[in-house]
Amino acid sequence: MNPLVAHRGWSGKAPENTMAAFRLAMDHPLIDWIELDVQLSKDGNPVVIHDYTLNRTTNGRGEVKAYTFQQLSEFDAGNWFDRSYKGEKIPSLEQVLQATYGKIRLNIEIKTAGDLYPGLELKVIELIHLYQVKHQVCITSFDHQAVKKVREIDPMIPTGLILSGKPLLIREQMKAAGANLLSMDYKYLTKGFVSEMMKEGYGMMAWTVNDRSIMAKIAAMHPNLMICTNHPDRFMDAQPLN
């Protein structure tokens, strides 16, 4: 089976980017990776949340960066999804690394743009060094400069570019950023393109694939193509189409 990535944890069954969603992913033997998003709190703590604001996934309001980690940890990040998850918190990256060590691999997406979070890359890498998990992680971002910074700080940490589209100069962009992995919106993938990139030594991930029939078609493009989904159970049920 293709490598399976739980998008923001098992976010189809539990609130995204919470320990509840991560535990569900960790507990299933067929899930290889967890994808998660990291930003910085006001006091410089890497925290796990997707949106730049708190409004959608917590009972807080305003920008993530406007609050200290202590303040962020007081918000409820589960009740919006289902009342049974009331009390789930915004975790720090350190808490996630502690909980997942040796159990599952992590695709850590750096959520930034320009100078939104100065020093975020270094703080993430410091935690990776502290917990000695280089073998367990890949750092990705839509921001090419963020990926390049990671490579400059520690070229031994795997990195990836995230793309929503298929620019003509993909290979040049990958080389400029020093990326090992291409994380790409599945709508722009073809079997030929995936095979070419794999032959050239790049890892490939398709996101975010939630329809069973589409999962089977995408998986059939290459056995090593990573499938990123909110619903890992649907992928387990899907049979690749030849």
TORZADREN-707570 format. One record per residue (C-alpha): residue number from 1; x negated, y negated, z; residue in one letter. Coordinates in nm, 4 decimals. Layout:
N
NODE kolfi        X        Y        Z gudo
NODE   NUM        X        Y        Z    a
...
***
This chain:
242
NODE kolfi        X        Y        Z gudo
NODE     1   0.0000   0.0000   0.0000    m
NODE     2  -0.1162  -0.3537  -0.0747    n
NODE     3  -0.2582  -0.5485   0.2213    p
NODE     4   0.0414  -0.6924   0.4048    l
NODE     5   0.0390  -1.0416   0.5562    v
NODE     6   0.3032  -1.1553   0.8059    a
NODE     7   0.3746  -1.5194   0.7179    h
NODE     8   0.3636  -1.7297   1.0367    r
NODE     9   0.3924  -1.3964   1.2133    g
NODE    10   0.6961  -1.1781   1.1560    w
NODE    11   0.8976  -1.4936   1.0991    s
NODE    12   1.2003  -1.3132   0.9607    g
NODE    13   1.2622  -1.1567   1.3014    k
NODE    14   1.1216  -1.4121   1.5457    a
NODE    15   1.0537  -1.7892   1.5512    p
NODE    16   0.7613  -1.8739   1.3262    e
NODE    17   0.4145  -1.9393   1.4668    n
NODE    18   0.5042  -1.8167   1.8164    t
NODE    19   0.3559  -1.5378   2.0220    m
NODE    20   0.6825  -1.3470   1.9809    a
NODE    21   0.6379  -1.3413   1.6021    a
NODE    22   0.2711  -1.2522   1.6363    f
NODE    23   0.3412  -0.9669   1.8787    r
NODE    24   0.5923  -0.8135   1.6377    l
NODE    25   0.3297  -0.8225   1.3629    a
NODE    26   0.0555  -0.6849   1.5858    m
NODE    27   0.2724  -0.3951   1.6983    d
NODE    28   0.3370  -0.2651   1.3461    h
NODE    29   0.0600  -0.0433   1.2055    p
NODE    30   0.1297  -0.1334   0.8413    l
NODE    31   0.0804  -0.5097   0.8871    i
NODE    32  -0.2815  -0.6015   0.8156    d
NODE    33  -0.2835  -0.9792   0.8621    w
NODE    34  -0.1041  -1.2637   1.0346    i
NODE    35  -0.0936  -1.5998   0.8562    e
NODE    36  -0.0677  -1.8998   1.0876    l
NODE    37  -0.1018  -2.2788   1.0740    d
NODE    38  -0.3304  -2.4946   1.2877    v
NODE    39  -0.3207  -2.8668   1.3695    q
NODE    40  -0.4738  -3.0796   1.6456    l
NODE    41  -0.3018  -3.2075   1.9564    s
NODE    42  -0.3627  -3.5621   2.0767    k
NODE    43  -0.6339  -3.4362   2.3108    d
NODE    44  -0.8096  -3.2360   2.0398    g
NODE    45  -0.6773  -2.8857   2.1041    n
NODE    46  -0.6105  -2.6681   1.7969    p
NODE    47  -0.2414  -2.5751   1.8167    v
NODE    48  -0.0356  -2.3363   1.6064    v
NODE    49   0.2545  -2.5030   1.4266    i
NODE    50   0.3412  -2.5554   1.0603    h
NODE    51   0.5180  -2.8912   1.0264    d
NODE    52   0.3440  -3.2189   1.1027    y
NODE    53   0.6463  -3.3062   1.3170    t
NODE    54   0.8164  -3.1164   1.5971    l
NODE    55   1.1724  -3.1723   1.4783    n
NODE    56   1.2459  -2.8530   1.2840    r
NODE    57   1.1003  -2.5801   1.5050    t
NODE    58   1.1126  -2.7233   1.8585    t
NODE    59   1.3348  -2.9350   2.0793    n
NODE    60   1.0746  -3.2133   2.0579    g
NODE    61   1.0661  -3.5108   1.8254    r
NODE    62   0.7869  -3.6950   1.6488    g
NODE    63   0.4409  -3.6023   1.5241    e
NODE    64   0.2416  -3.3127   1.6636    v
NODE    65  -0.0670  -3.5314   1.6934    k
NODE    66   0.1154  -3.7752   1.9235    a
NODE    67   0.1236  -3.5252   2.2115    y
NODE    68  -0.1390  -3.3592   2.4308    t
NODE    69  -0.1445  -2.9807   2.4381    f
NODE    70   0.0085  -2.9835   2.7859    q
NODE    71   0.2963  -3.1919   2.6555    q
NODE    72   0.3380  -2.9723   2.3474    l
NODE    73   0.3477  -2.6600   2.5620    s
NODE    74   0.6528  -2.7958   2.7455    e
NODE    75   0.8695  -2.7950   2.4327    f
NODE    76   1.0911  -2.5001   2.3423    d
NODE    77   0.9808  -2.3426   2.0128    a
NODE    78   1.2218  -2.0488   2.0081    g
NODE    79   1.5786  -2.1538   2.0785    n
NODE    80   1.6254  -2.3085   1.7308    w
NODE    81   1.5785  -1.9608   1.5814    f
NODE    82   1.7929  -1.7652   1.8265    d
NODE    83   1.8982  -1.8099   2.1881    r
NODE    84   1.7247  -1.4843   2.2770    s
NODE    85   1.3925  -1.6597   2.2094    y
NODE    86   1.4619  -1.9584   2.4311    k
NODE    87   1.1458  -2.0499   2.6187    g
NODE    88   0.8974  -1.9552   2.3462    e
NODE    89   0.6150  -2.2091   2.3358    k
NODE    90   0.3834  -2.3672   2.0823    i
NODE    91   0.0664  -2.1613   2.1288    p
NODE    92  -0.2882  -2.2840   2.1113    s
NODE    93  -0.5224  -2.1179   1.8631    l
NODE    94  -0.7273  -1.9995   2.1595    e
NODE    95  -0.4269  -1.8166   2.3040    q
NODE    96  -0.3678  -1.6469   1.9693    v
NODE    97  -0.7326  -1.5410   1.9387    l
NODE    98  -0.7215  -1.3964   2.2890    q
NODE    99  -0.4051  -1.1999   2.2158    a
NODE   100  -0.5016  -1.0684   1.8715    t
NODE   101  -0.8687  -0.9836   1.9246    y
NODE   102  -0.9441  -0.6442   1.7736    g
NODE   103  -0.5787  -0.5831   1.6835    k
NODE   104  -0.5092  -0.7653   1.3572    i
NODE   105  -0.6759  -1.0040   1.1131    r
NODE   106  -0.5865  -1.3731   1.0953    l
NODE   107  -0.5428  -1.6035   0.7980    n
NODE   108  -0.5841  -1.9421   0.9665    i
NODE   109  -0.4425  -2.2214   0.7538    e
NODE   110  -0.5819  -2.5638   0.8371    i
NODE   111  -0.2919  -2.8084   0.8082    k
NODE   112  -0.4470  -3.1385   0.7195    t
NODE   113  -0.4688  -3.3993   0.4474    a
NODE   114  -0.7472  -3.6526   0.4140    g
NODE   115  -0.8462  -3.7893   0.7540    d
NODE   116  -0.5348  -3.6754   0.9384    l
NODE   117  -0.7271  -3.4500   1.1760    y
NODE   118  -1.0965  -3.5430   1.1960    p
NODE   119  -1.2976  -3.2568   1.3440    g
NODE   120  -1.0274  -2.9918   1.3088    l
NODE   121  -1.2484  -2.7609   1.1049    e
NODE   122  -1.5303  -2.7715   1.3604    l
NODE   123  -1.2977  -2.7069   1.6536    k
NODE   124  -1.1475  -2.4033   1.4795    v
NODE   125  -1.4928  -2.2669   1.4012    i
NODE   126  -1.6104  -2.3223   1.7589    e
NODE   127  -1.3256  -2.1031   1.8808    l
NODE   128  -1.4056  -1.8392   1.6199    i
NODE   129  -1.7649  -1.8365   1.7443    h
NODE   130  -1.6557  -1.8306   2.1089    l
NODE   131  -1.4408  -1.5213   2.0565    y
NODE   132  -1.6770  -1.3671   1.8001    q
NODE   133  -1.4069  -1.2997   1.5424    v
NODE   134  -1.5757  -1.3905   1.2119    k
NODE   135  -1.5020  -1.0359   1.0970    h
NODE   136  -1.1324  -1.0831   1.1771    q
NODE   137  -1.0464  -1.4171   1.0124    v
NODE   138  -1.0214  -1.6137   0.6902    c
NODE   139  -0.9749  -1.9914   0.6966    i
NODE   140  -0.7594  -2.1389   0.4204    t
NODE   141  -0.6166  -2.4776   0.3273    s
NODE   142  -0.4452  -2.6769   0.0546    f
NODE   143  -0.7075  -2.9424   0.1328    d
NODE   144  -1.0172  -2.8606  -0.0733    h
NODE   145  -1.2401  -3.0790   0.1412    q
NODE   146  -1.1351  -2.8914   0.4544    a
NODE   147  -1.2387  -2.5624   0.2958    v
NODE   148  -1.5679  -2.7151   0.1865    k
NODE   149  -1.6336  -2.8415   0.5421    k
NODE   150  -1.5799  -2.4933   0.6817    v
NODE   151  -1.8323  -2.3512   0.4359    r
NODE   152  -2.0825  -2.6227   0.5239    e
NODE   153  -2.0475  -2.5592   0.8979    i
NODE   154  -2.0622  -2.1799   0.8730    d
NODE   155  -2.0996  -2.0213   0.5269    p
NODE   156  -2.0470  -1.6752   0.6775    m
NODE   157  -1.6792  -1.7356   0.7543    i
NODE   158  -1.4517  -1.6297   0.4660    p
NODE   159  -1.2508  -1.9175   0.3193    t
NODE   160  -0.9691  -1.9618   0.0727    g
NODE   161  -0.7936  -2.2265  -0.1348    l
NODE   162  -0.4143  -2.2411  -0.1305    i
NODE   163  -0.2513  -2.3448  -0.4553    l
NODE   164   0.1071  -2.4072  -0.5576    s
NODE   165   0.0549  -2.3994  -0.9307    g
NODE   166  -0.2095  -2.2791  -1.1739    k
NODE   167  -0.4552  -2.5560  -1.2634    p
NODE   168  -0.6766  -2.5041  -1.5665    l
NODE   169  -0.9971  -2.5402  -1.3655    l
NODE   170  -0.9176  -2.2876  -1.0942    i
NODE   171  -1.2592  -2.1232  -1.1019    r
NODE   172  -1.4380  -2.4572  -1.0918    e
NODE   173  -1.2275  -2.5617  -0.7924    q
NODE   174  -1.2982  -2.2340  -0.6140    m
NODE   175  -1.6718  -2.2715  -0.6690    k
NODE   176  -1.6736  -2.6381  -0.5630    a
NODE   177  -1.5004  -2.5541  -0.2370    a
NODE   178  -1.7026  -2.2367  -0.1834    g
NODE   179  -1.3847  -2.0305  -0.1471    a
NODE   180  -1.3745  -1.6494  -0.1416    n
NODE   181  -0.9954  -1.6135  -0.1550    l
NODE   182  -0.7295  -1.7608  -0.3825    l
NODE   183  -0.3955  -1.7885  -0.2021    s
NODE   184  -0.1390  -1.8643  -0.4679    m
NODE   185   0.2344  -1.9139  -0.5073    d
NODE   186   0.3497  -1.5800  -0.6475    y
NODE   187   0.5501  -1.7503  -0.9235    k
NODE   188   0.2273  -1.8404  -1.1051    y
NODE   189   0.0636  -1.4974  -1.0924    l
NODE   190   0.0282  -1.2578  -1.3833    t
NODE   191  -0.1232  -0.9123  -1.3841    k
NODE   192  -0.3973  -1.0206  -1.6227    g
NODE   193  -0.4953  -1.3250  -1.4193    f
NODE   194  -0.5006  -1.1295  -1.0915    v
NODE   195  -0.7184  -0.8591  -1.2479    s
NODE   196  -0.9604  -1.1153  -1.3895    e
NODE   197  -1.0036  -1.2941  -1.0562    m
NODE   198  -1.0472  -0.9649  -0.8716    m
NODE   199  -1.3148  -0.8531  -1.1200    k
NODE   200  -1.4953  -1.1812  -1.0623    e
NODE   201  -1.5105  -1.1011  -0.6908    g
NODE   202  -1.2319  -1.3175  -0.5511    y
NODE   203  -0.9725  -1.2003  -0.3051    g
NODE   204  -0.6133  -1.2777  -0.4015    m
NODE   205  -0.3014  -1.3406  -0.1967    m
NODE   206   0.0538  -1.3962  -0.3225    a
NODE   207   0.2848  -1.6157  -0.1128    w
NODE   208   0.5605  -1.6229   0.0053    t
NODE   209   0.7358  -1.3151  -0.1349    v
NODE   210   1.0644  -1.2256   0.0360    n
NODE   211   1.2730  -1.0526  -0.2323    d
NODE   212   1.2312  -0.6725  -0.2459    r
NODE   213   1.2385  -0.6411  -0.6241    s
NODE   214   0.9899  -0.9253  -0.6699    i
NODE   215   0.7636  -0.7730  -0.4030    m
NODE   216   0.7471  -0.4500  -0.6007    a
NODE   217   0.6569  -0.6334  -0.9232    k
NODE   218   0.3909  -0.8478  -0.7535    i
NODE   219   0.2412  -0.5493  -0.5701    a
NODE   220   0.2108  -0.3573  -0.8979    a
NODE   221  -0.0225  -0.6257  -1.0380    m
NODE   222  -0.3162  -0.4939  -0.8334    h
NODE   223  -0.3473  -0.2618  -0.5313    p
NODE   224  -0.5689  -0.5125  -0.3499    n
NODE   225  -0.3407  -0.8121  -0.4024    l
NODE   226  -0.2357  -0.9330  -0.0567    m
NODE   227   0.1387  -0.9794  -0.0102    i
NODE   228   0.2378  -1.2621   0.2243    c
NODE   229   0.5984  -1.2452   0.3443    t
NODE   230   0.8390  -1.3514   0.6181    n
NODE   231   0.9912  -1.0048   0.5987    h
NODE   232   0.7262  -0.7300   0.6157    p
NODE   233   1.0001  -0.4697   0.6609    d
NODE   234   1.1354  -0.5488   0.3137    r
NODE   235   0.7951  -0.4920   0.1600    f
NODE   236   0.7590  -0.1590   0.3389    m
NODE   237   1.0858  -0.0520   0.1771    d
NODE   238   0.9919  -0.1780  -0.1701    a
NODE   239   0.8382   0.0625  -0.4191    q
NODE   240   0.5844  -0.0864  -0.6625    p
NODE   241   0.7035  -0.0811  -1.0221    l
NODE   242   0.4665   0.0405  -1.2929    n
***
